[in-house]
Amino acid sequence: MTEALNQIRQFYKPQTVQIIFITEAVQPGKRFFYLKNSNVFRAVKEAFSQVFGEFKNDEEFLAFFKENGCYVD
């Protein structure tokens, strides 16, 4: 993983991780959960939207994800 992607991952890491999703490696073409461009991101966001309601945008979803102690590694 590149240093830039690791920094992005650390930015979204909650202080206390309540739920960790072990889901993916960086895919070819730089698809990555925290870049908001992977199938895993879309699927997790959709599942959370069904339970918690729609999010205004991807950033609102990631903020909610982090605030609730969720983290993808």
HUGIQUI-V611413 format. One record per residue. N is the residue number from 0. RES is the residue in one letter. D_LAST is the distance of its C-alpha to the last C-alpha in Angstrom with 1 decimal. Layout:
n = <N N>
res = <RES RES>
d_last = <D_LAST D_LAST>
//
This chain:
n = <0 1 2 3 4 5 6 7 8 9 10 11 12 13 14 15 16 17 18 19 20 21 22 23 24 25 26 27 28 29 30 31 32 33 34 35 36 37 38 39 40 41 42 43 44 45 46 47 48 49 50 51 52 53 54 55 56 57 58 59 60 61 62 63 64 65 66 67 68 69 70 71 72>
res = <M T E A L N Q I R Q F Y K P Q T V Q I I F I T E A V Q P G K R F F Y L K N S N V F R A V K E A F S Q V F G E F K N D E E F L A F F K E N G C Y V D>
d_last = <11.5 14.1 14.7 15.0 11.6 10.1 12.6 11.6 8.0 10.0 12.6 10.7 9.4 12.0 14.5 14.1 11.0 12.9 10.6 7.0 6.2 5.1 6.6 7.3 8.4 10.4 13.4 17.0 18.4 15.4 13.9 10.5 9.2 10.1 13.2 14.2 15.6 13.7 15.0 11.8 12.2 15.9 15.7 13.5 15.8 18.8 18.0 17.7 20.8 22.7 22.2 22.3 24.4 24.0 22.3 24.4 21.9 18.2 18.2 19.6 17.0 14.1 16.3 16.9 13.3 12.8 16.2 15.6 12.8 10.1 6.5 3.8 0.0>
//
